[in-house]
Amino acid sequence: MQQTIRFVKALDGVRLAVGVSGTGAPLVKSANWLSHLEFDWQSPVWRHWFQFFSERHQLIRYDPRGCGLSDWEVDDLSQQAQLADLEAVIDASGLDRFPLLGISQGGATCIEYAVRHPERVTKLVLYGAYAEGWAERGEESKRAGMALIELIRQGWWQDNPAFRQLFGSLFIPDASPDQVRWFSDLMRTTTRPSIAARIFESFGSINVRSILSAVRVPTIVIHARGDARIPLDQGRLLATEIPNAHFVTLEGRNHILIEEEPAWDRFRETFNDFLGIADANAPKSVSAARIDGLTARESDILHLVARRHGNAAIAKQLFISEKTVRNHLTSIFEKLGVDSRAKAIVAARDHGFER
């Protein structure tokens, strides 16, 4: 799948890099924490997101001011500037009506846009989003945010494993070492430490709670139950105060869902259902004959997989090595005709393996 990149000028003259991929009805994604249209297109942290959105839509996304391929040296990084940038990208794209997707702090920008332009937004999808920035959630959150700003200033460009692990544990605590490395490289590629600190500081003052009741477009709020970056309470707040909003929780801790976790399949299913799209990649029914073809050991492992046990826990419980567990899983996937752990879980539950 190809992506084309063009540039749009914001009202104050800042150049914004806009990426367009896929075909079909438009889907607009607002900017969120430090993107780079070229780098994250290849990243195992973000690649599956953009490929999924581009399968049935023309995905329109952009690098926010201050990072990526957009202008770095900018005076205004406020929330109002972010809203104006979203308006500029949409207007330049010549769009009439479209669904709007807000991830993390991009959700607040989408909420403001939907309130200001309800006639243009068909549906609003908010994932891992919040109404109140870190400085608006009490003193403990404010102190933690200020500490992160200092870490960004001091450690952004240092080859420091401890620094990378800290941010990786906040955004993708259950990711693989390779995914954490990509996330670390993305942070260092997107912008300079001083600008990153200013951007993060601007997130702290976000507060759109007073306008949530004014949202009039169909809205769904999706949030990982154990999100290590944005508390689940912020998702509940959005779903409670946006009229008639749907609320869906995902099992997991990652703020950015990785492709291998079951929550990613659940997100895709939820997204497609809300937008009224049939998912061609949805798990297919697995026959009883395929289940019966498993060995006793493979059945034991599938039972534990269905109960959300990780490989290490399975190995410990069955007194085998993690490598042996992985080998058995490969055989299980082949026998069931599935290509992911999430689909194996669906098959197992269909046949009562979680009980």
C-alpha positions as CSV (number, residue, x, y, z in Angstrom):
1,M,0.0,0.0,0.0
2,Q,1.3,3.4,-1.0
3,Q,1.2,6.7,0.8
4,T,1.5,10.1,-0.8
5,I,2.6,13.2,1.1
6,R,1.8,16.8,0.4
7,F,1.9,20.1,2.3
8,V,-0.8,22.4,3.6
9,K,-0.2,25.9,5.1
10,A,-1.9,26.6,8.4
11,L,-3.5,30.0,9.0
12,D,-0.3,31.3,10.6
13,G,1.9,30.1,7.7
14,V,3.2,26.9,9.4
15,R,3.7,24.1,6.8
16,L,1.9,20.9,7.7
17,A,2.8,17.5,6.1
18,V,-0.3,15.6,5.1
19,G,-0.3,11.8,4.3
20,V,-3.0,10.2,2.2
21,S,-3.3,6.4,1.7
22,G,-5.9,3.9,0.6
23,T,-9.1,4.4,-1.4
24,G,-12.7,4.7,-0.6
25,A,-14.7,7.1,1.6
26,P,-12.5,9.5,3.5
27,L,-11.4,9.0,7.1
28,V,-9.7,11.9,8.9
29,K,-7.3,11.2,11.8
30,S,-6.2,14.2,13.9
31,A,-2.6,14.5,14.9
32,N,-1.3,13.0,18.2
33,W,1.9,12.7,20.1
34,L,4.9,13.0,17.8
35,S,4.4,11.4,14.5
36,H,6.6,11.2,11.4
37,L,4.7,10.3,8.2
38,E,7.6,8.5,6.6
39,F,9.2,6.8,9.7
40,D,6.0,5.6,11.4
41,W,4.7,4.2,8.1
42,Q,7.3,1.5,8.4
43,S,7.2,1.2,12.2
44,P,6.0,-2.1,13.8
45,V,4.4,0.1,16.5
46,W,2.1,2.1,14.1
47,R,2.2,0.3,10.7
48,H,-0.7,-2.0,11.3
49,W,-2.9,0.9,12.4
50,F,-2.4,2.8,9.1
51,Q,-2.7,-0.2,7.0
52,F,-6.0,-1.2,8.7
53,F,-7.5,2.3,8.3
54,S,-6.4,2.4,4.7
55,E,-8.0,-0.9,3.7
56,R,-11.5,0.5,3.2
57,H,-10.9,4.3,3.5
58,Q,-8.9,7.1,2.1
59,L,-6.9,7.8,5.3
60,I,-5.9,11.4,5.7
61,R,-3.5,12.1,8.5
62,Y,-0.8,14.7,9.2
63,D,2.2,15.5,11.3
64,P,1.4,18.1,14.0
65,R,3.3,21.4,14.0
66,G,6.6,21.0,15.7
67,C,7.6,17.6,14.5
68,G,7.8,15.0,11.7
69,L,7.8,16.5,8.2
70,S,5.8,19.6,9.4
71,D,7.6,22.8,10.4
72,W,9.6,22.4,13.7
73,E,10.3,26.1,14.5
74,V,6.9,27.4,15.5
75,D,5.8,29.9,18.1
76,D,2.3,28.6,18.9
77,L,1.8,25.0,20.1
78,S,-1.5,25.7,21.8
79,Q,-4.6,23.5,21.6
80,Q,-6.3,26.3,19.6
81,A,-3.5,26.1,17.1
82,Q,-3.9,22.3,16.9
83,L,-7.6,22.8,16.2
84,A,-6.9,25.4,13.5
85,D,-4.4,23.0,11.9
86,L,-7.1,20.2,11.7
87,E,-9.5,22.7,10.1
88,A,-6.8,23.7,7.6
89,V,-6.0,20.1,6.6
90,I,-9.7,19.2,6.2
91,D,-10.5,22.3,4.2
92,A,-7.5,21.8,1.9
93,S,-8.6,18.2,1.3
94,G,-12.0,19.4,-0.1
95,L,-14.0,17.2,2.2
96,D,-17.7,17.5,2.8
97,R,-18.7,14.8,5.4
98,F,-16.5,12.2,7.0
99,P,-15.8,10.2,10.1
100,L,-13.2,11.7,12.5
101,L,-10.7,9.7,14.5
102,G,-8.9,11.0,17.6
103,I,-6.2,9.0,19.3
104,S,-4.9,10.1,22.7
105,Q,-4.6,14.0,22.8
106,G,-5.9,14.1,19.3
107,G,-9.3,13.2,20.8
108,A,-9.7,16.6,22.4
109,T,-9.0,18.3,19.0
110,C,-11.6,16.1,17.4
111,I,-14.1,16.9,20.1
112,E,-13.7,20.6,19.5
113,Y,-13.9,20.2,15.8
114,A,-17.1,18.1,16.1
115,V,-18.7,20.8,18.3
116,R,-17.7,23.6,15.9
117,H,-18.6,21.7,12.7
118,P,-21.3,19.1,13.5
119,E,-22.7,19.2,10.0
120,R,-19.4,17.8,8.6
121,V,-18.6,14.9,11.0
122,T,-20.6,11.7,10.4
123,K,-19.1,9.8,13.3
124,L,-16.6,10.4,16.0
125,V,-14.2,7.7,17.1
126,L,-12.1,8.4,20.3
127,Y,-9.4,5.9,21.3
128,G,-7.3,6.3,24.4
129,A,-8.5,9.9,24.5
130,Y,-9.0,12.4,27.4
131,A,-10.9,15.6,28.2
132,E,-8.4,16.8,30.8
133,G,-4.7,17.1,30.2
134,W,-2.1,15.9,32.8
135,A,-1.9,19.2,34.6
136,E,-5.7,19.3,34.9
137,R,-6.1,16.0,36.8
138,G,-4.8,16.9,40.2
139,E,-1.4,17.6,41.9
140,E,0.0,14.1,41.6
141,S,-0.6,14.0,37.9
142,K,0.9,17.5,37.5
143,R,4.1,16.5,39.4
144,A,4.5,13.4,37.2
145,G,4.0,15.5,34.1
146,M,6.6,18.1,35.1
147,A,9.1,15.3,35.8
148,L,8.6,13.9,32.3
149,I,9.2,17.3,30.8
150,E,12.6,17.5,32.5
151,L,13.4,13.9,31.4
152,I,12.5,14.9,27.8
153,R,14.8,17.9,27.9
154,Q,17.7,16.0,29.4
155,G,17.4,12.5,27.8
156,W,15.7,12.9,24.4
157,W,18.8,12.5,22.2
158,Q,20.8,10.4,24.6
159,D,21.4,6.7,23.8
160,N,20.1,5.8,27.3
161,P,18.3,2.5,27.7
162,A,16.7,3.6,31.0
163,F,15.1,6.6,29.3
164,R,13.8,4.6,26.4
165,Q,12.4,2.0,28.8
166,L,10.6,4.6,30.8
167,F,8.7,6.0,27.8
168,G,8.2,2.5,26.4
169,S,6.7,1.3,29.7
170,L,4.2,4.2,29.6
171,F,3.1,3.8,26.0
172,I,3.6,0.1,25.2
173,P,4.5,-1.8,28.4
174,D,3.7,-5.2,26.8
175,A,5.6,-4.6,23.5
176,S,8.6,-6.6,22.3
177,P,12.2,-5.2,22.6
178,D,12.1,-4.5,18.8
179,Q,8.9,-2.5,19.1
180,V,10.3,-0.5,22.0
181,R,13.4,0.2,20.0
182,W,11.3,1.5,17.1
183,F,9.3,3.7,19.5
184,S,12.5,5.1,20.9
185,D,13.9,5.8,17.4
186,L,10.6,7.5,16.4
187,M,10.8,9.8,19.4
188,R,14.3,10.8,18.6
189,T,13.6,11.2,14.9
190,T,10.5,13.4,15.1
191,T,11.8,16.6,16.7
192,R,14.3,18.2,19.1
193,P,14.2,17.8,22.9
194,S,13.3,21.5,23.5
195,I,10.4,21.3,21.1
196,A,9.2,17.9,22.4
197,A,9.1,19.3,25.9
198,R,7.0,22.3,24.8
199,I,4.6,20.0,23.0
200,F,4.2,17.7,26.0
201,E,3.8,20.8,28.2
202,S,1.0,22.0,26.0
203,F,-0.9,18.7,26.4
204,G,-1.1,19.4,30.1
205,S,-3.4,22.4,29.8
206,I,-5.9,20.6,27.5
207,N,-9.4,20.8,29.0
208,V,-12.5,20.2,26.8
209,R,-14.8,18.9,29.6
210,S,-17.0,22.0,29.5
211,I,-18.0,21.3,25.9
212,L,-18.5,17.5,26.0
213,S,-22.3,17.9,26.4
214,A,-22.4,19.9,23.2
215,V,-21.2,17.0,21.0
216,R,-24.1,16.1,18.8
217,V,-22.5,13.5,16.4
218,P,-22.6,9.7,17.0
219,T,-19.6,8.9,19.2
220,I,-17.8,5.9,20.4
221,V,-15.1,5.9,23.1
222,I,-12.7,3.0,23.2
223,H,-10.1,2.6,26.0
224,A,-7.7,-0.1,27.2
225,R,-8.7,-1.0,30.7
226,G,-5.1,-1.0,32.0
227,D,-3.8,1.9,29.8
228,A,-0.5,2.8,31.4
229,R,-0.5,6.3,29.8
230,I,-4.1,7.6,30.0
231,P,-6.2,6.5,32.9
232,L,-9.4,4.6,32.2
233,D,-11.3,7.2,34.2
234,Q,-10.7,9.7,31.4
235,G,-12.4,7.4,28.9
236,R,-15.3,7.0,31.3
237,L,-15.5,10.7,31.6
238,L,-15.8,11.2,27.9
239,A,-18.4,8.4,27.5
240,T,-20.4,9.8,30.5
241,E,-20.6,13.4,29.4
242,I,-20.8,13.1,25.6
243,P,-24.5,12.5,25.0
244,N,-25.4,8.9,23.9
245,A,-21.7,7.9,23.5
246,H,-20.9,4.2,23.2
247,F,-18.2,3.0,25.6
248,V,-16.0,0.0,24.9
249,T,-13.1,-1.2,27.1
250,L,-10.3,-3.4,25.8
251,E,-8.3,-5.8,27.9
252,G,-4.7,-4.7,27.9
253,R,-2.2,-2.1,29.1
254,N,-0.8,-0.7,25.9
255,H,-1.7,2.9,25.1
256,I,-0.7,2.1,21.5
257,L,-2.2,-1.3,20.6
258,I,0.4,-3.7,19.1
259,E,-0.6,-6.0,16.3
260,E,-0.1,-9.3,18.3
261,E,-2.4,-8.6,21.2
262,P,-6.1,-9.6,21.3
263,A,-7.1,-6.1,22.0
264,W,-6.1,-5.0,18.5
265,D,-8.5,-7.5,16.9
266,R,-11.2,-6.3,19.3
267,F,-10.5,-2.7,18.3
268,R,-10.7,-3.4,14.6
269,E,-14.0,-5.2,15.1
270,T,-15.4,-2.4,17.2
271,F,-14.3,0.3,14.8
272,N,-15.8,-1.5,11.8
273,D,-19.0,-2.2,13.6
274,F,-19.4,1.4,14.5
275,L,-18.7,2.6,11.0
276,G,-20.9,-0.1,9.5
277,I,-18.1,-2.0,7.7
278,A,-17.9,-5.7,7.3
279,D,-14.5,-7.0,8.4
280,A,-13.1,-9.4,5.8
281,N,-10.3,-10.2,8.2
282,A,-12.6,-11.2,11.1
283,P,-11.8,-14.6,12.6
284,K,-13.6,-17.4,10.8
285,S,-15.3,-20.3,12.6
286,V,-13.0,-23.2,13.3
287,S,-14.5,-26.7,12.9
288,A,-14.7,-29.2,15.7
289,A,-12.6,-31.5,13.5
290,R,-9.7,-29.1,13.6
291,I,-10.0,-28.9,17.4
292,D,-10.1,-32.7,17.7
293,G,-6.9,-32.8,15.7
294,L,-4.9,-31.2,18.5
295,T,-2.7,-33.4,20.7
296,A,-3.4,-33.6,24.5
297,R,-0.5,-31.2,25.1
298,E,-1.7,-28.7,22.5
299,S,-5.2,-28.8,24.0
300,D,-3.7,-28.0,27.4
301,I,-1.9,-25.0,26.0
302,L,-4.9,-23.8,24.1
303,H,-6.9,-23.9,27.3
304,L,-4.4,-21.6,29.0
305,V,-4.2,-19.4,26.0
306,A,-8.0,-18.9,26.1
307,R,-7.6,-17.8,29.7
308,R,-5.1,-15.1,28.6
309,H,-2.0,-16.7,30.0
310,G,1.2,-15.6,28.4
311,N,3.9,-17.9,27.2
312,A,6.0,-17.6,30.3
313,A,3.1,-18.5,32.6
314,I,2.1,-21.4,30.4
315,A,5.7,-22.8,30.4
316,K,5.8,-22.5,34.2
317,Q,2.5,-24.2,34.7
318,L,3.2,-27.1,32.4
319,F,6.9,-27.4,33.4
320,I,8.2,-26.9,29.8
321,S,10.3,-24.1,28.2
322,E,9.0,-21.0,26.6
323,K,10.6,-22.2,23.3
324,T,8.5,-25.4,23.5
325,V,5.4,-23.4,24.1
326,R,6.1,-21.3,21.0
327,N,6.7,-24.4,19.0
328,H,3.4,-25.9,20.2
329,L,1.6,-22.6,19.3
330,T,2.9,-22.7,15.8
331,S,1.5,-26.2,15.4
332,I,-1.8,-25.2,17.0
333,F,-2.1,-22.2,14.6
334,E,-1.5,-24.4,11.6
335,K,-4.0,-27.1,12.7
336,L,-6.7,-24.5,13.5
337,G,-6.0,-22.5,10.3
338,V,-5.5,-19.2,12.1
339,D,-2.6,-16.7,11.9
340,S,-2.7,-15.0,15.3
341,R,-3.1,-15.6,19.0
342,A,-6.2,-13.5,19.0
343,K,-7.9,-15.8,16.4
344,A,-6.8,-18.9,18.3
345,I,-8.5,-17.5,21.4
346,V,-11.7,-16.9,19.5
347,A,-11.6,-20.5,18.2
348,A,-10.9,-21.8,21.7
349,R,-13.7,-19.9,23.3
350,D,-16.1,-21.0,20.5
351,H,-15.4,-24.6,21.6
352,G,-15.6,-23.9,25.4
353,F,-11.8,-23.9,26.1
354,E,-12.0,-21.0,28.5
355,R,-14.1,-22.8,31.0
